Amino acid sequence: MTLGEADPKGLIRESYRIDGITAGECRSIFVDWALSLPAGSGFAERARILLTVYGDDAPGHPMTAVLAEALAAPDTPRRRGGR
């Protein structure tokens, strides 16, 4: 998969170019990016490509943290409540 296929609208690329962008703004851009992907198009593979290409050069950028969080395994569900 190419970088252009991973980020067809260039949303993630542009987020790395915005000076002073906040984590909240990055999450909003990320959601827009994720919702624009075709169903079943390999979300995790795309996110890994973007994290590798952009995150390696900007490890402290808020979008790097958002992409890393998106790829992290979810917590295992625990039962709550009574019996």
Backbone torsions as a table, in degrees:
resi	resn	phi	psi	omega
1	MET	NA	136.4	180.0
2	THR	-87.6	166.5	177.9
3	LEU	-62.8	-38.2	178.2
4	GLY	-64.0	-33.6	177.0
5	GLU	-74.9	-33.0	-179.4
6	ALA	-71.9	-31.7	-178.7
7	ASP	-134.6	70.9	-171.7
8	PRO	-60.5	-32.0	-179.8
9	LYS	-93.0	-8.4	-178.5
10	GLY	74.9	18.8	-177.2
11	LEU	-64.6	-45.4	-178.3
12	ILE	-67.8	-43.4	178.6
13	ARG	-56.0	-47.5	-178.1
14	GLU	-66.8	-32.8	179.7
15	SER	-63.4	-33.3	178.2
16	TYR	-72.4	-17.4	-179.2
17	ARG	-91.8	-9.9	-177.6
18	ILE	-84.4	118.1	177.5
19	ASP	-71.7	135.1	175.4
20	GLY	74.6	16.8	179.5
21	ILE	-66.1	143.5	-177.9
22	THR	-97.4	166.6	178.0
23	ALA	-62.5	-39.2	178.8
24	GLY	-63.2	-41.4	177.4
25	GLU	-65.8	-37.9	177.4
26	CYS	-64.8	-40.7	177.4
27	ARG	-62.1	-40.9	179.0
28	SER	-63.8	-44.0	177.4
29	ILE	-63.7	-41.4	179.8
30	PHE	-60.8	-44.0	179.2
31	VAL	-62.5	-42.7	177.4
32	ASP	-60.9	-43.7	177.8
33	TRP	-60.8	-48.8	-176.8
34	ALA	-63.7	-39.5	-179.5
35	LEU	-71.5	-21.1	-179.7
36	SER	-84.8	-8.2	-179.9
37	LEU	-77.5	144.7	175.6
38	PRO	-64.6	147.2	179.6
39	ALA	-60.1	137.0	177.7
40	GLY	68.5	27.9	-174.3
41	SER	-96.5	12.4	177.6
42	GLY	82.8	58.1	-179.0
43	PHE	-53.8	-49.6	-175.0
44	ALA	-63.8	-41.2	179.5
45	GLU	-62.5	-43.6	179.1
46	ARG	-62.7	-45.9	-179.2
47	ALA	-63.6	-38.8	177.8
48	ARG	-63.1	-43.0	178.3
49	ILE	-59.8	-47.9	-178.7
50	LEU	-64.1	-39.9	179.1
51	LEU	-65.0	-40.2	179.0
52	THR	-67.2	-47.3	-176.4
53	VAL	-67.8	-49.9	-174.3
54	TYR	-94.9	-37.4	-174.9
55	GLY	-68.4	-33.2	179.6
56	ASP	-64.3	-33.4	180.0
57	ASP	-85.0	-18.3	-177.3
58	ALA	-138.3	67.5	-176.0
59	PRO	-64.0	-23.6	-179.3
60	GLY	-94.4	3.2	-178.2
61	HIS	-74.4	142.2	-179.9
62	PRO	-60.4	-31.5	179.2
63	MET	-68.6	-31.0	176.1
64	THR	-61.5	-43.1	178.6
65	ALA	-65.6	-40.1	-179.8
66	VAL	-63.8	-45.2	179.1
67	LEU	-64.1	-40.8	178.9
68	ALA	-64.1	-41.3	178.3
69	GLU	-63.7	-37.4	-179.2
70	ALA	-66.0	-29.3	-179.0
71	LEU	-90.5	-12.3	-179.6
72	ALA	-67.7	144.7	178.7
73	ALA	-67.6	137.1	178.4
74	PRO	-68.4	154.7	177.0
75	ASP	-63.4	148.2	176.9
76	THR	-71.7	135.3	-178.6
77	PRO	-65.8	140.9	176.7
78	ARG	-119.8	145.9	179.0
79	ARG	-75.6	135.9	176.7
80	ARG	-118.9	157.8	175.1
81	GLY	100.8	-164.7	-175.9
82	GLY	-80.9	-152.1	-175.1
83	ARG	-60.1	NA	NA
